[in-house]
């Protein structure tokens, strides 16, 4: 059982992000269009009865702030030293681990990720787990595209996905995606 939930606000790329962590490590990156209150139910499941407390210093010590600042400055950097607390099913955690292995500046398809975890028929389930990724950018779900090299969905919105791909100089990805991600 997790005993602590911390949060901090962070200004990145002229947008306000929220980082959440437990005593075990970073557990969620909240996109700029989302708010902390929207994650209240999730936080109560993760650390029942614990009121999230603002603790920017504890989260900074994890190394994630420096990593995100370097990433948004266009630097390739490893997150191997950042403690993570991945909260999800075993299948989701397998998908998220595979996401973390997609190199900077490269893309993979949902089918590639399904094959990488030994479940080649689970493409749709991989898509769902990708959409539930709690630590986007660090576990780069934005690098996952459709088999036709088109944008698909992205919880951060397709405009954000385009910006992240452009930051990494990834080209040749066609527009697409469901209307609910067009923000």
Beta strands, then each sheet from edge to edge (+ up, - down):
strand 1: 5-12
strand 2: 15-22
strand 3: 25-30
strand 4: 53-54
strand 5: 108-109
strand 6: 144-145
sheet 1: 3+ 2- 1+ 4+
sheet 2: 5+ 6+
end
